[in-house]
Structures are given as C-alpha cells and as structure tokens.
Amino acid sequence: MTEIVLKMIRTVNLDMSRVHNDSTTVKAYGKIPGVTKNGLKTANGNNKEHRPDLKQLVFSLTISSDGAVPIHYKTYPGNRTDDTTHIETWDAVREIAGTNNFTYVADCKVCTYKQLSYIVANGGRVITIMPETWKESKIFKDSLRSKKIVKKVILRRKIAGSISDFEYFSLFLGEYTTLGEGYIIYWYCSSEKKKLDILRREKRVQKANRQLLGLSSKLNKAKLKTLKQITK
C-alpha cells in the first residue's frame, strides 16, 4: 500500500499540504471469531448504532485534500478508541509525505493535549474541533451571555437543495487560546447549526413537559409520596 501511494504521489504530483483523517466502526453479525483469518481482531466496543452486543473493527482512513485521494489506512481492534490512534497515523503520514510540513485535519478525537503536543513538538500542524467538555468552551459561552462580541461573516453559500436559501459562517473577533499550551482557538457561528440547536432544545423541552405531565398523574401513589422520592 505504501509503495503504491508513494509512486502515485510522485506520478501525479499530489499536493500533500493538507490531509484529512476520520475513522468509523465496521460491525460484524453472527458467529465471529476473535481474530479473522487475515489477523484482524474483532472486539466489543462503542458504535453509533448503540449495539454493544456486536463485535466490530475500527477503520481509520486518511485522504489528501487534493482530490480526496486515499493515502493511508489502518484497521484496529473494535475496542480501540479514536483518541489513541492519531499519533500513529500522523507518524505514518509524515513518513509517506516525506515531511512534517502538512496540516492534519481531524475531528475532536485528536483534541487531547497528549496528541496535540506530540504533533506540534514534531513540527506538525493540526486543525480540529474542541470538545464541549473543555473549560474554554464554557468560559467563552459565559462571556457571550454577559456581553456582545462582534462577529464577522466570512462565508456565505447556498444551502444544498435550495434555490434561494443561504447559510452563513461568522467568526467572532478577538484573540483566544487554550488555557494549557496556548493553542489558538477560533470561535465560529453557523446559521444552520443555530437552527438545529434551537430545534434540539425545543424537542428536549417538549420531552421534559411530557415526562412531567406523566409524573403528575402518579404523585402520592406507590413510591412517590415523599418529597425525596418525588424529587428523585
């Protein structure tokens, strides 16, 4: 695979200045051995369909931004988490590209200090999404609630499948960095994401209202007679 990729990069002069990585799970149904005939290890893990009963593999793929050409892939045991694979992947891509002068784009699973520090310390660059669990996210959102922060529209494009509707991406002005290591943060606002967030909140409120209505009819019965029981 590596020999093919290297020859292809030279032949078509593939631009390796930016690569994109993502991984997914491949589920297995039926009686599956712990290790397949070609040495791939299946194991129980987390998958998007919430089927912990099924064994699976984790498949990681890295493509070039130039033409979305596959340049590296690897299969891991099904219980391997995404946030432990990126150092190995980055090292492999660096060897294939023959340089560390490329931008590595991945989802929030690469956003751990261990992985970011390793890549940056070795001269690499990373673009990723910061998880909601980071303190910086709460700090910024709290500041938005207390004061108005100016933002600038940086992209306007038609919504797929629509003739006249547009979506907007705005950048909040100011300089922001992570609390540790001082990595640069850019805060964006997406018009479509804003609509989705509103819909999700409304659905959660409606669900809570239904549950409260259901609870009200059960009060003072069975195990819902004391304040402690009802509150729980």
C-alpha positions in Angstrom: 0.0 0.0 0.0 2.8 2.4 1.0 4.7 1.7 -2.2 1.6 2.3 -4.4 0.8 5.6 -2.6 4.4 6.9 -2.8 4.5 6.1 -6.6 1.1 7.7 -7.1 2.2 10.9 -5.2 5.3 11.3 -7.4 3.4 10.4 -10.7 0.5 12.9 -10.3 2.5 15.4 -8.2 -0.2 15.1 -5.4 -0.4 18.0 -3.1 0.2 16.7 0.4 0.0 20.1 2.2 -3.3 19.1 3.9 -4.7 15.7 4.8 -8.0 14.7 6.4 -8.5 11.8 8.8 -11.6 10.1 10.1 -12.5 6.7 11.4 -15.6 4.5 11.6 -16.7 1.2 13.0 -17.4 -1.9 11.0 -19.9 -4.2 12.8 -19.9 -8.0 12.5 -23.1 -10.1 12.7 -23.3 -13.8 13.5 -20.7 -16.1 15.0 -17.5 -14.1 14.5 -14.0 -15.4 15.7 -11.9 -13.2 17.9 -9.4 -12.9 15.1 -10.1 -13.2 11.4 -8.1 -15.3 9.0 -6.0 -12.3 7.9 -5.2 -11.3 11.5 -7.8 -8.6 12.1 -9.1 -8.6 15.7 -12.8 -8.1 16.4 -13.9 -6.9 19.8 -16.9 -5.3 21.5 -16.8 -1.6 21.6 -18.9 1.6 21.2 -20.7 2.2 17.9 -23.1 4.8 16.6 -26.0 2.3 16.4 -25.6 1.6 20.2 -25.1 -2.2 19.6 -22.6 -3.2 22.3 -23.6 -6.8 21.7 -21.9 -6.8 18.3 -18.2 -7.3 17.7 -16.6 -4.7 15.4 -13.4 -3.3 13.8 -12.3 0.3 13.8 -11.3 1.5 10.4 -9.2 4.7 10.1 -8.7 6.4 6.7 -6.6 9.4 5.8 -7.1 11.2 2.4 -5.4 14.1 0.7 -7.3 17.4 0.4 -6.1 17.4 -3.2 -8.6 15.2 -4.9 -9.6 13.2 -1.7 -7.1 10.5 -2.6 -6.6 7.8 0.0 -3.0 7.9 1.3 -3.2 5.8 4.5 -5.5 3.4 6.2 -5.3 1.0 9.1 -7.7 -1.3 10.9 -7.7 -1.5 14.7 -9.5 -3.9 17.2 -13.1 -2.9 17.9 -12.4 -1.7 21.4 -9.6 0.7 20.3 -10.8 4.3 20.9 -10.3 7.0 18.3 -8.4 9.3 20.7 -5.5 6.9 20.8 -4.8 6.5 17.1 -3.8 9.9 15.8 -0.1 9.9 16.9 0.5 6.6 15.0 -1.5 7.9 12.0 0.4 11.3 11.9 3.8 9.5 12.1 2.7 7.2 9.1 1.6 10.2 7.0 4.8 12.1 7.8 6.8 9.1 6.5 4.7 8.9 3.4 4.8 12.6 2.7 8.5 12.7 3.5 8.0 15.9 5.5 6.2 17.2 8.6 5.1 20.4 6.7 1.5 19.4 6.2 -1.8 20.3 8.0 -3.5 17.4 9.7 -7.3 17.8 9.9 -9.4 15.5 12.1 -12.4 15.6 14.4 -12.5 16.3 18.1 -10.9 12.9 19.0 -7.5 14.3 18.1 -8.1 17.2 20.5 -6.2 15.8 23.5 -3.1 17.5 25.0 -1.1 14.4 24.6 -1.8 14.1 20.8 -1.7 17.8 20.0 1.6 18.3 22.0 3.2 15.3 20.2 2.3 16.6 16.7 3.2 20.2 17.4 6.5 19.2 19.1 7.5 17.4 15.9 6.8 20.4 13.7 3.3 19.5 12.7 0.1 21.5 12.4 -3.4 20.4 13.4 -6.9 21.7 12.7 -9.7 20.2 14.8 -12.9 20.9 16.8 -12.6 21.5 20.5 -14.9 19.2 22.6 -17.7 20.8 24.6 -16.1 19.4 27.8 -13.1 21.7 27.6 -13.2 24.6 30.1 -12.5 27.1 27.3 -15.9 26.3 25.8 -17.8 27.2 29.0 -15.7 30.3 29.5 -16.5 31.6 26.0 -20.2 30.9 26.2 -20.4 32.6 29.6 -18.8 35.7 28.1 -21.3 35.7 25.2 -24.1 35.8 27.8 -22.6 38.7 29.6 -21.5 40.9 26.7 -21.9 41.2 23.0 -18.9 40.0 21.0 -18.6 41.3 17.5 -18.5 38.7 14.7 -17.7 39.0 11.0 -19.3 36.9 8.2 -16.5 35.0 6.5 -18.5 32.6 4.2 -21.9 32.8 2.6 -23.2 29.9 0.4 -26.3 28.3 -0.9 -27.9 25.6 1.2 -27.7 22.2 -0.7 -31.0 21.5 -2.5 -32.3 25.1 -2.1 -32.6 27.8 -4.8 -32.8 30.9 -2.6 -31.7 30.0 0.9 -28.2 30.7 2.1 -26.2 29.7 5.2 -23.7 31.9 6.9 -20.5 31.3 8.8 -19.3 34.1 11.1 -16.0 34.5 13.0 -16.1 36.1 16.5 -13.4 38.8 16.6 -10.7 38.7 19.2 -7.7 36.5 20.2 -8.4 33.3 22.0 -6.1 30.5 23.2 -6.4 27.3 25.2 -5.7 27.5 28.9 -2.9 25.0 28.6 -0.2 25.1 25.9 -1.7 28.3 24.4 -3.1 26.8 21.2 -5.0 29.2 19.0 -8.8 29.0 19.1 -11.2 30.4 16.5 -14.9 30.7 17.5 -17.4 30.4 14.7 -21.2 30.8 14.5 -23.1 28.8 11.8 -26.6 29.9 10.9 -27.7 26.3 10.1 -26.1 25.0 13.3 -28.0 27.7 15.2 -31.3 26.5 13.7 -30.5 22.9 14.6 -29.6 23.8 18.2 -33.0 25.6 18.6 -34.9 22.6 17.3 -33.0 20.2 19.6 -33.7 22.4 22.6 -37.4 22.6 21.7 -37.5 18.8 21.4 -35.8 18.3 24.8 -38.3 20.8 26.4 -41.3 19.1 24.9 -40.0 15.7 26.1 -39.5 17.1 29.6 -43.0 18.5 29.6 -44.4 15.1 28.6 -42.5 13.4 31.3 -43.6 16.0 33.9 -47.3 15.5 32.9 -46.8 11.8 33.2 -45.3 12.2 36.6 -48.1 14.5 37.9 -50.6 11.7 37.5 -48.5 9.3 39.6 -47.9 11.6 42.6 -48.9 10.5 46.1 -49.1 6.9 44.8 -46.8 3.9 45.5 -43.2 5.2 45.8 -44.0 8.8 45.0 -45.4 10.0 48.3 -42.5 11.9 49.9 -40.6 15.0 48.7 -37.4 13.0 48.5 -39.0 10.3 46.3 -40.7 12.8 44.0 -37.6 14.9 43.6 -35.6 11.8 42.7 
